Amino acid sequence: MAYDVVVIGSGPGGYVCAIKAAQLGLKTAVVEKRETFGGTCLNIGCIPSKALLHASEIFAEASHSFDTLGVEVEPKLNLKKMLAHKDTTVAANVNGVAFLFKKNKIDSFRGTGKVVSAGKVSVTDEDGSVQEIETKNIVIATGSDVAGIPGVKVDFDEKVIVSSTGALSLDKVPENLIVVGGGVIGLELGSVWARLGAKVTVVEYLDTILGGMDGEVAKQFQRMLAKQGFTFKLGSKVTGVAKTSKGASVTFEPVKGGDAETIEADVVLVATGRAPYTNGLGLKEAGVEMDERGRVKIDAHLQTNVPGIYAIGDVIDGPMLAHKAEDEGVAVAEIIAGQAGHVNYDVIPGVVYTSPEVASVGKTEEELKKAGVDYKVGKFPFTANGRARAMLHTDGFVKILADKATDKVLGAHIVGFGAGEMIHEAAVLMEFGGSAEDLARTCHAHPTMSEAVKEAALATFFKPIHI
């Protein structure tokens, strides 16, 4: 049987692409090597981590905030139940994707996919048997894998020296946890175990956490995490990770020069980013061009140099975000169907699901300065927000960046409770080219956390009301 589209990989980009293609009337198939659909995100990434983040946040609230609110309890951690909640959440999501495939009449092939040539994909099953599928179009949506530490051999056993996968399934709370990498994954998983009682030390190569995010936001957020018990070793280059009799050790030295230091912990989490998963896909043999970082090169329509072969998500340039991959999946399906699929890369929100959350969309101050853009800033703290006070969530602030001449919003950054939900009103505004005044003059319900977004917008073009 010949298909219109064969998608290799069923992560957020792949499964969304397949569903959209099927909805547009294209005969679609998906190749997936895992036993379940959903890729890293649904199985061992976004979804299970958010389940643990929420559960651990509730535990922390019960331990520290409930009494102030007049709720007297003595919380007791049942880690086994918490992990079971995570597993139940994962199962519901991956089963949901399987249902959607069936509903949209999408065929699935279990095994490792490989591009034989334009129009042909092979699938190798666990027993070594191979079958070939003919298709008019191929979409590479194989995602990414743990990157490790450049130049350092790391032996992951997923018990003591763990990647993000192992950090989701520790059978007990470590007394001490070292997180190598101060990015989103490391801080989120570090937060989970810190709330449950671990002493967390973050070792980061850069002199800031959340590299690439707005500098002021990153500094303020680091202070918040320090108050929660995090210890930071910034500007530190890791030179070794090894098992010890008591757990594992991390050796690092100052990037700017100085003596090496070794610290020990029960568990070491290596969260230094991810690398595109392209090994064994047959791309080189099929003539598909790659860049110097192992990513698939594409044109403005997400197509490779080989006609009929497309790529989306973590295997191409851009932020490794599930929702970015989803938008690309929709765009590719539309392009293949003869429509005008498009992704606006200037409005891709990013969220760190810690407590408080960090969310951003558009440009940072550093990016605007580097580009020579004349801009203005409006800020508003949650300490001055009535709803935040009522919920004991006054940490953080909203920051709006707008063009000085036109007032067009160029970026928005939020640190605070529910920041990941609030960021989207800024994203919608920016999608339509809105101004800070547009946002400030939009009526916001009272009392809500979102009023802080309105006040920050007011501060951008005139003055806020409540400070």
Residue pairs with C-beta under 8 A, 6 or more apart in sequence:
1 133
1 134
2 27
2 134
2 135
2 136
3 27
3 28
3 29
3 107
3 133
3 134
3 135
3 136
4 21
4 26
4 27
4 28
4 135
4 136
4 137
4 336
5 17
5 18
5 21
5 26
5 27
5 28
5 29
5 135
5 136
5 137
5 138
5 139
5 333
5 336
6 28
6 29
6 30
6 31
6 113
6 121
6 133
6 135
6 137
6 138
6 139
7 14
7 15
7 17
7 18
7 21
7 28
7 29
7 30
7 31
7 139
7 141
8 14
8 30
8 31
8 113
8 115
8 121
8 138
8 139
8 140
8 141
8 142
8 281
9 30
9 31
9 32
9 39
9 113
9 140
9 141
9 142
9 143
9 313
10 18
10 30
10 32
10 34
10 37
10 38
10 39
10 97
10 108
10 141
11 38
11 39
11 40
11 41
11 42
11 141
11 143
11 313
11 322
11 325
12 38
12 39
12 41
12 42
12 46
12 313
12 322
12 323
12 325
12 326
12 329
13 141
13 143
13 312
13 313
13 314
13 322
13 325
13 326
13 328
13 329
14 30
14 32
14 39
14 139
14 141
14 142
14 143
14 312
14 313
14 325
14 329
15 30
15 37
15 38
15 39
15 97
15 100
15 101
15 329
16 325
16 326
16 329
16 330
17 139
17 141
17 312
17 328
17 329
17 330
17 332
17 333
18 28
18 29
18 30
18 101
18 104
18 106
18 329
18 333
19 100
19 101
19 104
19 106
20 329
20 330
20 333
20 334
21 28
21 333
21 336
21 337
22 28
22 104
22 105
22 106
23 104
23 333
24 333
24 334
24 337
24 339
25 337
26 333
26 336
26 337
28 104
28 106
28 107
29 106
29 107
29 108
29 109
29 133
29 135
30 37
30 101
30 106
30 107
30 108
30 109
31 108
31 109
31 111
31 112
31 113
31 121
31 123
31 133
32 108
32 109
32 110
33 110
33 111
33 112
33 113
34 43
35 110
36 42
36 43
36 94
36 98
37 94
37 97
37 98
37 101
37 108
38 47
38 90
38 93
38 94
38 97
39 45
39 143
40 143
40 144
41 47
41 143
41 322
42 90
42 93
42 94
42 97
43 90
43 94
44 164
44 165
44 168
45 164
45 322
46 322
47 89
47 90
47 93
48 86
48 87
48 89
48 90
48 168
49 164
49 168
49 185
49 188
49 189
49 192
49 353
50 89
50 353
51 85
51 86
51 89
51 90
52 82
52 83
52 86
52 168
52 192
53 188
53 191
53 192
53 353
53 354
53 355
55 82
55 85
55 86
56 82
56 191
56 192
56 193
56 195
56 196
57 195
57 355
59 75
59 77
59 82
59 195
59 196
60 195
60 355
62 73
62 75
63 75
65 392
66 72
66 73
68 392
69 392
77 173
77 196
77 197
79 171
79 172
79 173
79 196
83 169
86 168
101 108
109 123
109 131
109 133
110 123
110 125
111 123
111 124
111 125
111 126
112 123
112 124
112 280
113 121
113 122
113 123
113 142
113 281
114 121
114 122
114 123
114 124
114 280
114 281
114 282
115 121
115 138
115 140
115 281
115 282
115 283
115 285
115 286
115 288
115 309
116 122
116 132
116 282
116 286
117 286
118 138
118 286
118 306
118 307
118 308
118 309
119 134
119 135
119 136
119 138
119 308
120 132
120 133
120 134
120 135
121 132
121 133
121 135
121 138
122 130
122 131
122 132
122 133
122 282
123 130
123 131
123 132
123 133
124 130
125 131
136 308
137 308
137 309
137 310
137 336
138 308
138 309
138 310
139 310
139 311
139 312
139 329
139 332
140 278
140 281
140 283
140 296
140 304
140 309
140 310
140 311
140 312
140 315
141 311
141 312
141 313
141 315
141 325
141 329
142 276
142 277
142 278
142 281
142 313
142 315
143 276
143 277
143 313
143 314
143 315
143 325
144 274
144 275
144 276
144 277
144 314
144 315
144 320
145 274
145 275
145 277
146 156
146 163
146 164
146 165
146 270
146 274
146 275
147 272
147 273
147 274
147 275
148 154
148 270
148 272
149 180
149 238
149 241
149 270
149 272
150 272
152 238
152 239
152 240
152 241
154 161
154 241
154 270
155 161
155 243
156 162
156 163
156 166
156 270
157 166
157 243
158 165
158 166
158 169
159 166
160 243
160 247
160 248
160 266
160 267
160 268
161 241
161 243
161 248
161 267
161 268
161 270
162 170
162 267
162 268
162 269
162 270
163 269
163 270
163 271
164 185
164 189
164 269
164 271
166 269
167 189
167 192
167 193
167 267
167 269
167 271
168 189
170 193
170 267
173 193
173 196
173 197
173 198
174 193
174 198
174 247
174 265
174 266
174 267
175 197
175 198
175 199
175 266
176 198
176 199
176 201
176 247
176 264
176 265
176 266
176 267
177 190
177 193
177 194
177 198
177 199
177 200
177 201
177 265
177 266
177 267
177 268
177 269
178 200
178 201
178 202
178 203
178 248
178 250
178 263
178 265
178 267
178 268
178 269
179 186
179 187
179 189
179 190
179 200
179 201
179 202
179 203
179 268
179 269
179 271
180 186
180 203
180 238
180 241
180 250
180 268
180 269
180 270
180 271
180 272
181 202
181 203
181 204
181 270
181 271
181 272
181 273
182 202
182 203
182 204
182 206
182 208
182 209
182 210
182 211
182 232
182 234
183 209
183 210
183 211
183 271
183 272
183 273
184 210
184 350
184 352
185 271
185 273
186 202
186 269
186 271
186 272
187 202
187 209
187 210
187 225
187 352
187 354
188 352
188 353
188 354
189 269
189 271
190 200
190 202
190 230
190 269
191 225
191 228
191 354
191 355
193 200
194 200
194 228
194 229
194 230
195 228
195 355
199 229
199 231
200 229
200 230
200 231
201 230
201 231
201 232
201 233
201 263
201 265
202 209
202 230
202 231
202 232
202 233
203 233
203 236
203 238
203 250
203 252
204 232
204 233
204 234
204 235
204 236
205 235
205 236
205 237
205 238
205 255
206 234
206 235
207 234
207 235
207 255
208 215
208 218
208 219
208 222
208 234
209 218
209 221
209 222
209 225
209 232
209 234
210 217
210 218
210 221
210 352
210 358
211 218
212 364
213 350
213 358
213 360
213 364
213 413
214 360
214 364
214 365
214 366
214 399
214 411
214 413
215 364
215 365
215 366
216 365
216 399
216 413
217 358
217 360
217 399
217 413
217 415
220 396
220 397
220 415
221 352
221 354
221 356
221 358
221 415
222 232
224 356
224 395
224 396
224 415
225 232
225 354
226 232
233 252
233 261
233 263
235 254
235 255
235 256
236 252
236 253
236 254
236 255
236 261
237 252
237 253
237 254
237 255
238 250
238 251
238 252
239 251
239 252
239 253
239 260
240 249
240 250
240 251
240 262
241 248
241 249
241 250
241 251
241 268
241 270
242 248
242 249
242 251
244 264
246 264
246 266
247 264
247 265
247 266
247 267
247 268
248 264
248 265
248 266
248 267
248 268
249 262
249 263
249 264
249 265
249 268
250 262
250 263
250 264
250 265
250 268
251 260
251 261
251 262
252 260
252 261
252 262
253 259
253 260
253 261
274 314
274 320
275 294
276 293
276 294
276 295
276 296
276 314
276 315
276 316
277 314
277 315
278 290
278 294
278 295
278 296
278 315
283 290
283 296
284 290
286 306
286 309
287 305
287 306
288 296
288 297
288 304
288 305
288 306
288 309
289 296
289 297
289 304
289 305
290 296
290 297
291 297
291 317
295 315
295 316
295 317
296 304
296 311
296 315
296 316
297 304
297 305
297 316
298 304
298 310
298 311
298 316
298 317
299 305
301 335
301 341
302 310
302 311
302 312
302 316
302 328
302 331
302 332
302 335
302 341
303 309
303 310
303 335
304 310
304 311
310 332
310 335
310 336
312 325
312 328
312 329
312 331
312 332
313 320
313 324
313 325
313 328
313 329
314 320
314 325
316 328
318 324
318 345
318 348
319 348
319 350
321 348
321 350
323 348
323 349
324 343
324 345
324 348
327 343
327 348
328 343
330 341
331 341
331 342
331 343
332 341
333 341
334 340
334 341
335 341
344 431
346 362
346 430
347 361
347 362
347 427
347 430
347 431
348 361
349 359
349 360
349 361
349 423
349 424
349 427
350 359
350 360
350 361
351 357
351 358
351 359
351 419
351 420
351 423
352 358
352 359
353 420
355 417
356 393
356 395
356 396
356 415
356 416
356 417
356 419
357 414
357 415
357 416
357 417
357 418
357 419
357 420
358 413
358 414
358 415
358 419
359 413
359 414
359 419
359 420
359 422
359 423
360 411
360 412
360 413
360 414
360 423
361 411
361 412
361 423
361 426
361 427
361 430
362 401
362 409
362 410
362 411
362 412
362 426
362 430
363 371
363 373
363 401
363 410
363 411
364 401
364 411
364 413
365 375
365 377
365 401
365 411
367 411
368 375
368 401
368 410
368 411
373 403
373 410
374 403
374 404
374 405
375 401
375 402
375 403
375 404
375 410
376 401
376 402
376 403
376 404
376 436
376 460
376 461
377 399
377 400
377 401
377 459
377 460
378 399
378 400
378 402
378 436
378 456
378 457
378 458
378 459
378 460
378 461
378 464
379 397
379 398
379 399
379 400
379 456
379 459
380 397
380 398
380 452
380 453
380 455
380 456
380 458
380 459
380 464
380 466
380 467
381 394
381 396
381 397
381 452
381 467
382 388
382 393
382 394
382 395
382 396
382 397
382 398
382 416
382 417
382 449
382 452
383 389
383 394
384 452
384 455
384 466
384 467
385 394
385 447
385 449
385 451
385 452
385 455
385 466
386 446
386 447
386 451
387 447
387 448
387 449
387 451
388 394
388 416
388 417
388 449
388 452
390 447
391 417
393 416
393 417
393 418
393 449
395 415
395 416
395 417
396 414
396 415
396 416
396 417
396 419
397 414
397 415
397 416
397 452
397 456
398 412
398 413
398 414
398 416
398 422
398 452
398 453
398 455
398 456
399 412
399 413
399 414
399 456
400 409
400 411
400 412
400 426
400 436
400 439
400 453
400 456
400 457
400 459
400 460
401 409
401 410
401 411
401 412
401 413
401 460
402 408
402 409
402 410
402 435
402 436
402 460
402 461
403 410
406 435
407 435
407 436
407 437
407 460
407 461
408 433
408 434
408 435
409 426
409 429
409 430
409 434
409 435
409 436
409 439
409 457
409 460
410 430
412 423
412 426
412 427
412 430
412 453
412 456
414 422
414 423
414 453
416 422
416 449
416 452
417 449
418 449
422 449
422 450
422 452
422 453
425 439
425 450
425 453
426 439
426 453
429 438
429 439
435 461
436 457
436 458
436 460
436 461
437 457
437 461
439 453
439 454
439 457
440 454
440 457
440 458
440 460
440 461
440 462
442 454
444 450
444 451
444 453
444 454
445 451
455 464
455 465
455 466
455 467
456 464
458 464
458 465
